[in-house]
Amino acid sequence: MSIENPHIRQGNGYGRGNWKSFGRQYVRPCVGSFHHAVAPVLLLGQCITLLPVVNIFSANYRTARFKLRSFRCIYSLVYLALTGIYCTFFIRWYIRKGLNLAYFANCIYMVVVYLSAWLFFFIALRWQSILGAFSRCERSFLSDHYRRQSKGRFALGWKIRFTGFAIFALALVEDWLNYYSAYQSNIVQIATCNRTNVTVWQNFYLREHPHVFHWLPFNGFTIAITEWINRCMRYTWTYLDIFIISFCYGAQFRYEQIFRRLVAVQGIACPTNFWHDVRMDYVAVSELVQVLDAQFGHLILLACANDMYFIATQLFNGFQRRRAIANYVYFWYSLLLLMFRTIVMLYVGSGVYAASTSPLQLLRNVPSKHWGIDLQRLTDEVASGENVLSGKQFFFLKRQLILAMAGTLVTYELVLLDQVKKIPDTSTDCSYF
């Protein structure tokens, strides 16, 4: 049996076809690349002002870049400016009110989400170089040889898009439940405080955003800007996990392709150049993981710390009394969704390391008479390589991290229950400011 050389490429690697987006027609990119797979997820982020990169659907990844004079960039900068003012009003208001557990958690949420938006903006500045790292790694993986091994399996694009859009759809439901829960609490407050001098919606916005309407007039424009900022901030929190899942899938999928290629040649005497090619492919993916760890380690650190903190806080809040049934429904749905997307993010992220070590047993099963220097080097690299993503080297995304975080949360929760007083019910508070 002859083993084909996967490094032979035809032309420039791009297929021809039509892909319409925003009224423009593009050449269809080579299906299977990370640039092609992640484009719809990038568009999702741009709808909420993140990652202002132009030409995300272009066939050539080199045209996907940050452009200062573009609508996406202006849209993001306007959001960052207005949100900075909004967060300043918010934090100042709750410091004046007196920080408790709930107010402090809200302030942390504002700071983390606003910081995330700036981090995504800086990532957009480097997006072309990030896609370049993926392209250098994927040159051989987009060849027919690897494609044949992937037939009948979920493609990279399907994994990234399905996971990203599924989590975002669940976040849309959470946002609606949050809105409905706040509305029901508003109805309870109107009945409790016997308010007759304000409309339902006026009472709703004065109660939900006192830090805004204490300083600005109550009108449609102010309401629209406030709602736009709040929606973008809420979805940014979810998108942070979606983005991490996306690039983790990008690296994990390449290791899986190498594993499937080795499975296909089990029991076959492979020539020396075959093991050399596989080793070079493995090294290329390992170098990509190092680039991703350097570029996105701060995002992983921020996401894990933020999710862990809010899971602990929300678990404590689960013991608080609520007046409306909708408040219970929203609270438990929000908590379960937060735990779900955190576990998915950690599981997919740790899957990069698991996939990098998966070929080890297959390599060790190769008969000794077929061994050569390239096979020996490949085995050593798989056995000793630390191809793992991290949170700026503070922790590493491995399976054990999930159990470690769960144990820490349980310990922290016991401390909260023992030390922190219950938060009073705000639905009976009749004051606005």
VOGUKE-967625 format. One record per residue (C-alpha): residue number from 1; x negated, y negated, z negated. Coordinates in Angstrom, 1 decimal. Layout:
BEGIN
num: NUM, east: X, north: Y, up: Z
...
% end
This chain:
BEGIN
num: 1, east: 0.0, north: 0.0, up: 0.0
num: 2, east: -1.4, north: -3.4, up: 0.9
num: 3, east: -1.2, north: -6.3, up: -1.4
num: 4, east: -0.5, north: -9.7, up: 0.2
num: 5, east: -2.4, north: -12.8, up: -0.6
num: 6, east: 0.1, north: -15.2, up: -2.2
num: 7, east: -2.0, north: -18.2, up: -1.6
num: 8, east: -1.3, north: -18.4, up: 2.1
num: 9, east: 1.2, north: -21.2, up: 2.8
num: 10, east: 3.1, north: -22.2, up: 5.8
num: 11, east: 3.0, north: -25.8, up: 6.9
num: 12, east: 3.6, north: -28.3, up: 4.0
num: 13, east: 5.7, north: -25.9, up: 1.9
num: 14, east: 9.0, north: -27.7, up: 2.5
num: 15, east: 12.0, north: -26.2, up: 4.2
num: 16, east: 14.3, north: -28.2, up: 6.4
num: 17, east: 17.9, north: -28.9, up: 5.7
num: 18, east: 20.3, north: -31.6, up: 4.6
num: 19, east: 20.8, north: -32.7, up: 1.0
num: 20, east: 23.1, north: -35.7, up: 0.6
num: 21, east: 23.0, north: -37.9, up: -2.5
num: 22, east: 24.3, north: -41.4, up: -3.1
num: 23, east: 25.1, north: -41.9, up: 0.5
num: 24, east: 21.5, north: -41.1, up: 1.6
num: 25, east: 20.4, north: -38.0, up: 3.5
num: 26, east: 17.2, north: -36.3, up: 2.5
num: 27, east: 15.2, north: -33.4, up: 3.7
num: 28, east: 16.0, north: -30.4, up: 1.5
num: 29, east: 13.0, north: -29.7, up: -0.8
num: 30, east: 11.4, north: -26.3, up: -1.1
num: 31, east: 13.9, north: -24.4, up: -3.3
num: 32, east: 12.3, north: -23.1, up: -6.5
num: 33, east: 10.1, north: -26.0, up: -7.4
num: 34, east: 10.5, north: -27.8, up: -10.7
num: 35, east: 11.1, north: -31.1, up: -8.9
num: 36, east: 14.0, north: -29.5, up: -7.0
num: 37, east: 15.4, north: -27.8, up: -10.1
num: 38, east: 15.3, north: -30.7, up: -12.5
num: 39, east: 16.7, north: -33.4, up: -10.1
num: 40, east: 20.4, north: -33.1, up: -11.2
num: 41, east: 19.3, north: -33.2, up: -14.9
num: 42, east: 17.3, north: -36.4, up: -14.2
num: 43, east: 20.4, north: -37.9, up: -12.6
num: 44, east: 22.3, north: -37.0, up: -15.7
num: 45, east: 19.8, north: -38.9, up: -17.8
num: 46, east: 19.8, north: -41.9, up: -15.5
num: 47, east: 23.5, north: -42.3, up: -16.0
num: 48, east: 22.8, north: -43.0, up: -19.7
num: 49, east: 19.9, north: -45.4, up: -18.8
num: 50, east: 17.0, north: -42.9, up: -19.3
num: 51, east: 14.1, north: -42.0, up: -16.9
num: 52, east: 14.3, north: -44.8, up: -14.3
num: 53, east: 12.6, north: -42.9, up: -11.5
num: 54, east: 13.6, north: -43.4, up: -7.9
num: 55, east: 13.9, north: -40.8, up: -5.1
num: 56, east: 14.5, north: -37.9, up: -7.5
num: 57, east: 16.2, north: -36.0, up: -4.7
num: 58, east: 13.5, north: -36.5, up: -2.2
num: 59, east: 11.9, north: -33.5, up: -0.6
num: 60, east: 8.4, north: -34.8, up: -1.3
num: 61, east: 7.7, north: -35.1, up: -5.0
num: 62, east: 5.2, north: -37.8, up: -4.4
num: 63, east: 8.0, north: -40.3, up: -3.5
num: 64, east: 9.7, north: -39.7, up: -6.9
num: 65, east: 8.1, north: -42.4, up: -9.0
num: 66, east: 8.8, north: -45.3, up: -11.3
num: 67, east: 9.6, north: -48.5, up: -9.4
num: 68, east: 9.8, north: -51.8, up: -11.4
num: 69, east: 12.0, north: -53.5, up: -8.8
num: 70, east: 14.9, north: -51.1, up: -8.7
num: 71, east: 18.4, north: -50.9, up: -10.1
num: 72, east: 17.5, north: -47.9, up: -12.4
num: 73, east: 14.6, north: -49.9, up: -14.0
num: 74, east: 16.7, north: -53.0, up: -14.5
num: 75, east: 19.6, north: -50.9, up: -15.9
num: 76, east: 17.2, north: -49.3, up: -18.4
num: 77, east: 15.6, north: -52.6, up: -19.4
num: 78, east: 18.9, north: -54.3, up: -20.0
num: 79, east: 20.0, north: -51.4, up: -22.2
num: 80, east: 16.8, north: -51.4, up: -24.2
num: 81, east: 17.1, north: -55.1, up: -24.8
num: 82, east: 20.7, north: -55.0, up: -25.9
num: 83, east: 20.3, north: -51.9, up: -27.9
num: 84, east: 17.3, north: -53.5, up: -29.8
num: 85, east: 19.6, north: -56.3, up: -30.8
num: 86, east: 22.4, north: -53.9, up: -31.7
num: 87, east: 20.1, north: -51.7, up: -33.9
num: 88, east: 18.8, north: -54.8, up: -35.7
num: 89, east: 22.3, north: -55.9, up: -36.5
num: 90, east: 23.2, north: -52.4, up: -37.6
num: 91, east: 20.2, north: -51.8, up: -39.9
num: 92, east: 20.5, north: -55.3, up: -41.4
num: 93, east: 24.2, north: -54.8, up: -42.1
num: 94, east: 23.7, north: -51.5, up: -44.0
num: 95, east: 20.7, north: -52.7, up: -46.0
num: 96, east: 22.9, north: -55.5, up: -47.2
num: 97, east: 25.7, north: -53.1, up: -48.0
num: 98, east: 23.2, north: -51.0, up: -50.1
num: 99, east: 21.7, north: -47.8, up: -48.7
num: 100, east: 23.1, north: -44.4, up: -49.7
num: 101, east: 22.7, north: -41.0, up: -48.1
num: 102, east: 25.2, north: -41.7, up: -45.3
num: 103, east: 24.0, north: -45.2, up: -44.6
num: 104, east: 20.4, north: -44.1, up: -44.6
num: 105, east: 21.2, north: -41.3, up: -42.2
num: 106, east: 22.9, north: -43.7, up: -39.8
num: 107, east: 19.9, north: -46.0, up: -39.8
num: 108, east: 17.5, north: -43.1, up: -39.1
num: 109, east: 19.8, north: -42.1, up: -36.2
num: 110, east: 19.6, north: -45.6, up: -34.7
num: 111, east: 15.8, north: -45.7, up: -35.0
num: 112, east: 15.3, north: -42.2, up: -33.6
num: 113, east: 17.6, north: -42.7, up: -30.6
num: 114, east: 16.2, north: -46.1, up: -29.8
num: 115, east: 12.6, north: -44.8, up: -30.0
num: 116, east: 13.6, north: -41.9, up: -27.8
num: 117, east: 14.9, north: -44.3, up: -25.1
num: 118, east: 11.5, north: -46.1, up: -25.1
num: 119, east: 9.6, north: -42.8, up: -24.9
num: 120, east: 11.7, north: -41.7, up: -21.9
num: 121, east: 10.9, north: -45.1, up: -20.3
num: 122, east: 7.1, north: -44.5, up: -20.7
num: 123, east: 7.5, north: -40.9, up: -19.4
num: 124, east: 9.1, north: -42.4, up: -16.2
num: 125, east: 5.9, north: -44.4, up: -15.8
num: 126, east: 3.9, north: -41.1, up: -15.6
num: 127, east: 6.5, north: -39.0, up: -13.9
num: 128, east: 4.7, north: -38.8, up: -10.6
num: 129, east: 1.6, north: -37.4, up: -12.2
num: 130, east: 3.7, north: -34.9, up: -14.2
num: 131, east: 5.3, north: -33.6, up: -11.0
num: 132, east: 1.8, north: -33.4, up: -9.5
num: 133, east: 0.8, north: -31.0, up: -12.3
num: 134, east: 3.8, north: -28.9, up: -11.6
num: 135, east: 3.1, north: -28.9, up: -7.9
num: 136, east: -0.5, north: -27.8, up: -8.3
num: 137, east: 0.7, north: -24.9, up: -10.5
num: 138, east: 3.5, north: -23.9, up: -8.1
num: 139, east: 1.7, north: -23.7, up: -4.8
num: 140, east: 1.4, north: -19.9, up: -4.9
num: 141, east: 4.6, north: -19.3, up: -6.9
num: 142, east: 6.7, north: -20.7, up: -4.0
num: 143, east: 5.3, north: -18.2, up: -1.5
num: 144, east: 7.4, north: -15.3, up: -0.1
num: 145, east: 5.5, north: -12.8, up: -2.2
num: 146, east: 6.7, north: -14.2, up: -5.5
num: 147, east: 10.1, north: -15.0, up: -4.1
num: 148, east: 10.8, north: -11.3, up: -3.2
num: 149, east: 10.1, north: -10.4, up: -6.9
num: 150, east: 12.7, north: -13.0, up: -8.0
num: 151, east: 15.6, north: -11.8, up: -5.8
num: 152, east: 18.6, north: -10.7, up: -7.8
num: 153, east: 17.5, north: -12.8, up: -10.8
num: 154, east: 18.5, north: -16.2, up: -12.1
num: 155, east: 16.6, north: -18.9, up: -10.3
num: 156, east: 14.7, north: -21.7, up: -12.1
num: 157, east: 17.2, north: -24.3, up: -10.8
num: 158, east: 20.2, north: -22.3, up: -12.1
num: 159, east: 18.7, north: -21.9, up: -15.6
num: 160, east: 17.8, north: -25.6, up: -16.0
num: 161, east: 21.1, north: -27.0, up: -14.5
num: 162, east: 23.4, north: -24.5, up: -16.2
num: 163, east: 21.9, north: -25.0, up: -19.7
num: 164, east: 21.6, north: -28.7, up: -19.3
num: 165, east: 25.1, north: -29.4, up: -18.1
num: 166, east: 26.7, north: -26.9, up: -20.5
num: 167, east: 25.1, north: -28.6, up: -23.5
num: 168, east: 26.1, north: -32.0, up: -22.1
num: 169, east: 29.7, north: -30.8, up: -21.6
num: 170, east: 29.8, north: -29.7, up: -25.2
num: 171, east: 28.5, north: -33.1, up: -26.2
num: 172, east: 31.3, north: -34.8, up: -24.3
num: 173, east: 33.8, north: -32.7, up: -26.3
num: 174, east: 32.0, north: -33.8, up: -29.5
num: 175, east: 32.2, north: -37.4, up: -28.5
num: 176, east: 35.9, north: -37.2, up: -27.8
num: 177, east: 36.4, north: -35.5, up: -31.2
num: 178, east: 34.4, north: -38.2, up: -32.9
num: 179, east: 36.6, north: -40.9, up: -31.3
num: 180, east: 39.8, north: -39.1, up: -32.2
num: 181, east: 38.6, north: -38.5, up: -35.7
num: 182, east: 37.7, north: -42.2, up: -36.2
num: 183, east: 41.1, north: -43.1, up: -34.8
num: 184, east: 42.9, north: -40.8, up: -37.3
num: 185, east: 40.9, north: -42.2, up: -40.2
num: 186, east: 41.9, north: -45.6, up: -38.9
num: 187, east: 45.5, north: -44.7, up: -39.1
num: 188, east: 45.1, north: -43.4, up: -42.7
num: 189, east: 43.4, north: -46.7, up: -43.7
num: 190, east: 46.2, north: -48.8, up: -42.1
num: 191, east: 48.8, north: -46.8, up: -44.1
num: 192, east: 46.8, north: -46.9, up: -47.3
num: 193, east: 46.0, north: -50.6, up: -47.1
num: 194, east: 49.4, north: -51.6, up: -45.7
num: 195, east: 47.9, north: -53.7, up: -42.9
num: 196, east: 50.5, north: -55.6, up: -40.9
num: 197, east: 48.5, north: -58.6, up: -39.6
num: 198, east: 46.2, north: -56.6, up: -37.2
num: 199, east: 46.8, north: -54.3, up: -34.3
num: 200, east: 45.7, north: -50.6, up: -34.4
num: 201, east: 42.8, north: -51.1, up: -32.0
num: 202, east: 41.7, north: -54.4, up: -33.6
num: 203, east: 41.6, north: -52.6, up: -37.0
num: 204, east: 39.8, north: -49.7, up: -35.4
num: 205, east: 36.9, north: -51.8, up: -33.9
num: 206, east: 36.6, north: -54.1, up: -36.9
num: 207, east: 36.3, north: -51.0, up: -39.1
num: 208, east: 33.9, north: -49.0, up: -36.9
num: 209, east: 31.6, north: -51.8, up: -35.8
num: 210, east: 31.6, north: -54.4, up: -38.6
num: 211, east: 27.9, north: -55.2, up: -37.9
num: 212, east: 28.9, north: -56.4, up: -34.5
num: 213, east: 32.2, north: -58.3, up: -35.0
num: 214, east: 31.0, north: -60.0, up: -38.1
num: 215, east: 28.8, north: -62.1, up: -35.9
num: 216, east: 30.4, north: -61.9, up: -32.4
num: 217, east: 33.9, north: -62.7, up: -31.3
num: 218, east: 36.4, north: -59.9, up: -30.9
num: 219, east: 37.2, north: -59.7, up: -27.2
num: 220, east: 37.1, north: -57.2, up: -24.3
num: 221, east: 33.6, north: -58.0, up: -23.2
num: 222, east: 32.1, north: -57.5, up: -26.6
num: 223, east: 34.0, north: -54.2, up: -27.0
num: 224, east: 32.9, north: -53.0, up: -23.6
num: 225, east: 29.2, north: -53.7, up: -24.3
num: 226, east: 29.5, north: -52.1, up: -27.8
num: 227, east: 31.1, north: -49.0, up: -26.4
num: 228, east: 28.5, north: -48.7, up: -23.6
num: 229, east: 25.6, north: -48.9, up: -26.1
num: 230, east: 27.2, north: -46.4, up: -28.4
num: 231, east: 28.0, north: -43.9, up: -25.7
num: 232, east: 24.4, north: -44.1, up: -24.3
num: 233, east: 22.9, north: -43.7, up: -27.7
num: 234, east: 25.1, north: -40.7, up: -28.6
num: 235, east: 24.2, north: -38.9, up: -25.4
num: 236, east: 20.5, north: -39.8, up: -25.6
num: 237, east: 20.3, north: -37.7, up: -28.8
num: 238, east: 21.6, north: -34.7, up: -26.9
num: 239, east: 19.6, north: -35.3, up: -23.8
num: 240, east: 16.4, north: -35.2, up: -25.8
num: 241, east: 17.0, north: -31.5, up: -26.4
num: 242, east: 18.1, north: -30.9, up: -22.8
num: 243, east: 15.0, north: -32.5, up: -21.4
num: 244, east: 12.7, north: -30.4, up: -23.6
num: 245, east: 14.6, north: -27.2, up: -22.6
num: 246, east: 14.2, north: -28.2, up: -18.9
num: 247, east: 10.4, north: -28.4, up: -18.8
num: 248, east: 10.0, north: -25.4, up: -21.1
num: 249, east: 12.0, north: -23.4, up: -18.6
num: 250, east: 9.7, north: -24.7, up: -15.9
num: 251, east: 6.6, north: -23.2, up: -17.5
num: 252, east: 8.3, north: -20.1, up: -18.9
num: 253, east: 9.7, north: -19.1, up: -15.5
num: 254, east: 6.2, north: -19.0, up: -13.9
num: 255, east: 4.9, north: -16.7, up: -16.5
num: 256, east: 7.9, north: -14.5, up: -15.9
num: 257, east: 7.1, north: -14.4, up: -12.2
num: 258, east: 3.6, north: -13.1, up: -13.0
num: 259, east: 5.1, north: -10.4, up: -15.2
num: 260, east: 7.6, north: -9.3, up: -12.6
num: 261, east: 4.7, north: -9.1, up: -10.0
num: 262, east: 2.7, north: -6.9, up: -12.3
num: 263, east: 5.8, north: -4.7, up: -12.9
num: 264, east: 6.1, north: -4.2, up: -9.1
num: 265, east: 2.6, north: -2.8, up: -8.7
num: 266, east: 2.6, north: -0.5, up: -11.7
num: 267, east: 0.9, north: 2.8, up: -10.8
num: 268, east: -0.6, north: 1.3, up: -7.7
num: 269, east: -4.4, north: 1.0, up: -7.1
num: 270, east: -4.7, north: -2.8, up: -6.4
num: 271, east: -7.7, north: -4.3, up: -4.7
num: 272, east: -10.1, north: -6.7, up: -6.4
num: 273, east: -8.7, north: -9.8, up: -4.7
num: 274, east: -5.2, north: -9.0, up: -6.0
num: 275, east: -6.4, north: -9.3, up: -9.7
num: 276, east: -8.4, north: -12.4, up: -8.8
num: 277, east: -5.2, north: -14.0, up: -7.3
num: 278, east: -3.1, north: -13.1, up: -10.3
num: 279, east: -5.7, north: -14.4, up: -12.7
num: 280, east: -5.9, north: -17.7, up: -10.9
num: 281, east: -2.1, north: -18.0, up: -11.0
num: 282, east: -2.1, north: -17.3, up: -14.7
num: 283, east: -4.8, north: -19.9, up: -15.3
num: 284, east: -2.8, north: -22.4, up: -13.3
num: 285, east: 0.3, north: -21.9, up: -15.5
num: 286, east: -1.8, north: -22.1, up: -18.7
num: 287, east: -3.3, north: -25.4, up: -17.5
num: 288, east: 0.3, north: -26.6, up: -16.8
num: 289, east: 1.3, north: -25.7, up: -20.4
num: 290, east: -1.7, north: -27.8, up: -21.7
num: 291, east: -0.5, north: -30.8, up: -19.6
num: 292, east: 3.1, north: -30.4, up: -20.9
num: 293, east: 1.9, north: -30.2, up: -24.5
num: 294, east: -0.2, north: -33.4, up: -24.0
num: 295, east: 2.6, north: -35.3, up: -22.2
num: 296, east: 5.6, north: -34.2, up: -24.2
num: 297, east: 4.3, north: -33.2, up: -27.7
num: 298, east: 5.7, north: -36.4, up: -29.2
num: 299, east: 9.2, north: -35.6, up: -27.8
num: 300, east: 9.1, north: -32.1, up: -29.4
num: 301, east: 7.9, north: -33.6, up: -32.7
num: 302, east: 10.6, north: -36.2, up: -32.7
num: 303, east: 13.4, north: -33.8, up: -31.6
num: 304, east: 12.6, north: -31.1, up: -34.2
num: 305, east: 12.2, north: -33.6, up: -37.1
num: 306, east: 15.4, north: -35.4, up: -36.1
num: 307, east: 17.5, north: -32.3, up: -35.7
num: 308, east: 16.2, north: -30.7, up: -38.9
num: 309, east: 16.9, north: -33.8, up: -40.9
num: 310, east: 20.5, north: -34.2, up: -39.6
num: 311, east: 21.3, north: -30.5, up: -40.0
num: 312, east: 20.3, north: -30.8, up: -43.7
num: 313, east: 22.3, north: -34.1, up: -44.1
num: 314, east: 25.4, north: -32.7, up: -42.4
num: 315, east: 25.3, north: -29.5, up: -44.4
num: 316, east: 25.4, north: -31.7, up: -47.6
num: 317, east: 28.2, north: -33.8, up: -46.1
num: 318, east: 30.2, north: -30.6, up: -45.6
num: 319, east: 31.1, north: -30.7, up: -49.3
num: 320, east: 32.7, north: -34.1, up: -49.0
num: 321, east: 36.5, north: -34.6, up: -49.1
num: 322, east: 38.2, north: -35.9, up: -46.0
num: 323, east: 41.7, north: -37.3, up: -45.6
num: 324, east: 42.5, north: -36.4, up: -42.0
num: 325, east: 42.5, north: -32.9, up: -40.4
num: 326, east: 40.7, north: -34.3, up: -37.3
num: 327, east: 37.8, north: -35.3, up: -39.6
num: 328, east: 37.3, north: -31.7, up: -40.6
num: 329, east: 37.5, north: -30.5, up: -37.0
num: 330, east: 35.0, north: -33.0, up: -35.7
num: 331, east: 32.6, north: -32.5, up: -38.6
num: 332, east: 32.3, north: -28.8, up: -38.2
num: 333, east: 32.2, north: -28.9, up: -34.4
num: 334, east: 29.5, north: -31.5, up: -34.5
num: 335, east: 27.4, north: -29.5, up: -37.1
num: 336, east: 27.7, north: -26.2, up: -35.2
num: 337, east: 26.8, north: -27.9, up: -31.9
num: 338, east: 23.8, north: -29.6, up: -33.5
num: 339, east: 22.6, north: -26.2, up: -34.9
num: 340, east: 23.3, north: -24.5, up: -31.5
num: 341, east: 21.4, north: -26.9, up: -29.3
num: 342, east: 18.5, north: -27.0, up: -31.9
num: 343, east: 18.3, north: -23.2, up: -31.8
num: 344, east: 18.5, north: -23.1, up: -28.0
num: 345, east: 15.7, north: -25.7, up: -27.8
num: 346, east: 13.5, north: -23.9, up: -30.2
num: 347, east: 14.2, north: -20.5, up: -28.6
num: 348, east: 13.5, north: -21.7, up: -25.0
num: 349, east: 10.4, north: -23.6, up: -26.2
num: 350, east: 9.0, north: -20.6, up: -28.0
num: 351, east: 9.8, north: -18.5, up: -24.9
num: 352, east: 6.8, north: -20.1, up: -23.2
num: 353, east: 4.4, north: -18.4, up: -25.6
num: 354, east: 6.3, north: -15.1, up: -25.6
num: 355, east: 6.3, north: -15.1, up: -21.7
num: 356, east: 2.6, north: -15.8, up: -21.6
num: 357, east: 1.8, north: -12.7, up: -23.7
num: 358, east: 4.3, north: -10.4, up: -22.0
num: 359, east: 1.9, north: -9.1, up: -19.3
num: 360, east: -0.6, north: -7.8, up: -21.9
num: 361, east: 0.8, north: -4.3, up: -22.3
num: 362, east: 1.1, north: -3.8, up: -18.6
num: 363, east: -2.6, north: -4.8, up: -18.1
num: 364, east: -3.7, north: -2.5, up: -20.9
num: 365, east: -1.9, north: 0.4, up: -19.2
num: 366, east: -3.9, north: 0.1, up: -16.0
num: 367, east: -6.2, north: 3.2, up: -15.7
num: 368, east: -9.8, north: 2.5, up: -16.6
num: 369, east: -11.0, north: 3.7, up: -13.1
num: 370, east: -9.2, north: 0.7, up: -11.6
num: 371, east: -10.7, north: -1.8, up: -13.9
num: 372, east: -12.9, north: -4.7, up: -12.6
num: 373, east: -14.3, north: -8.0, up: -13.8
num: 374, east: -11.2, north: -10.0, up: -12.7
num: 375, east: -8.8, north: -7.6, up: -14.5
num: 376, east: -11.0, north: -7.7, up: -17.6
num: 377, east: -11.0, north: -11.5, up: -17.5
num: 378, east: -7.2, north: -11.7, up: -17.0
num: 379, east: -6.6, north: -9.3, up: -19.9
num: 380, east: -8.9, north: -11.4, up: -22.2
num: 381, east: -7.1, north: -14.6, up: -21.2
num: 382, east: -3.7, north: -13.1, up: -21.9
num: 383, east: -4.8, north: -11.6, up: -25.2
num: 384, east: -6.7, north: -14.6, up: -26.6
num: 385, east: -5.1, north: -17.6, up: -24.9
num: 386, east: -2.9, north: -19.9, up: -27.0
num: 387, east: -0.5, north: -21.0, up: -24.3
num: 388, east: 2.0, north: -22.6, up: -26.6
num: 389, east: 3.8, north: -26.0, up: -26.8
num: 390, east: 3.5, north: -28.0, up: -30.0
num: 391, east: 4.7, north: -31.0, up: -31.8
num: 392, east: 1.5, north: -33.0, up: -31.4
num: 393, east: -0.3, north: -30.0, up: -33.0
num: 394, east: 1.6, north: -30.4, up: -36.3
num: 395, east: 3.5, north: -27.2, up: -35.5
num: 396, east: 3.7, north: -24.7, up: -32.6
num: 397, east: 6.8, north: -23.5, up: -30.8
num: 398, east: 6.8, north: -19.8, up: -31.6
num: 399, east: 9.6, north: -17.5, up: -32.7
num: 400, east: 8.5, north: -17.7, up: -36.3
num: 401, east: 9.2, north: -21.4, up: -36.4
num: 402, east: 13.0, north: -20.8, up: -36.2
num: 403, east: 13.0, north: -18.8, up: -39.4
num: 404, east: 10.6, north: -21.3, up: -41.1
num: 405, east: 12.9, north: -24.2, up: -40.3
num: 406, east: 15.9, north: -22.2, up: -41.6
num: 407, east: 14.1, north: -21.5, up: -44.9
num: 408, east: 13.1, north: -25.1, up: -45.3
num: 409, east: 16.7, north: -26.3, up: -44.7
num: 410, east: 18.0, north: -23.9, up: -47.3
num: 411, east: 15.5, north: -25.2, up: -49.8
num: 412, east: 16.2, north: -28.9, up: -49.0
num: 413, east: 19.9, north: -28.3, up: -49.2
num: 414, east: 19.6, north: -26.9, up: -52.7
num: 415, east: 17.6, north: -30.0, up: -53.7
num: 416, east: 20.3, north: -32.3, up: -52.2
num: 417, east: 23.1, north: -30.5, up: -54.0
num: 418, east: 21.3, north: -30.8, up: -57.3
num: 419, east: 20.2, north: -34.4, up: -57.0
num: 420, east: 22.6, north: -36.4, up: -54.8
num: 421, east: 26.0, north: -37.6, up: -55.9
num: 422, east: 28.9, north: -37.2, up: -53.6
num: 423, east: 29.7, north: -40.0, up: -51.1
num: 424, east: 33.0, north: -41.8, up: -51.8
num: 425, east: 35.8, north: -41.6, up: -49.3
num: 426, east: 35.6, north: -44.7, up: -47.1
num: 427, east: 39.1, north: -44.3, up: -45.6
num: 428, east: 40.5, north: -46.0, up: -48.7
num: 429, east: 38.2, north: -49.0, up: -48.4
num: 430, east: 40.3, north: -51.9, up: -47.3
num: 431, east: 37.5, north: -54.4, up: -46.7
num: 432, east: 36.1, north: -55.0, up: -43.2
num: 433, east: 32.9, north: -56.9, up: -44.0
% end
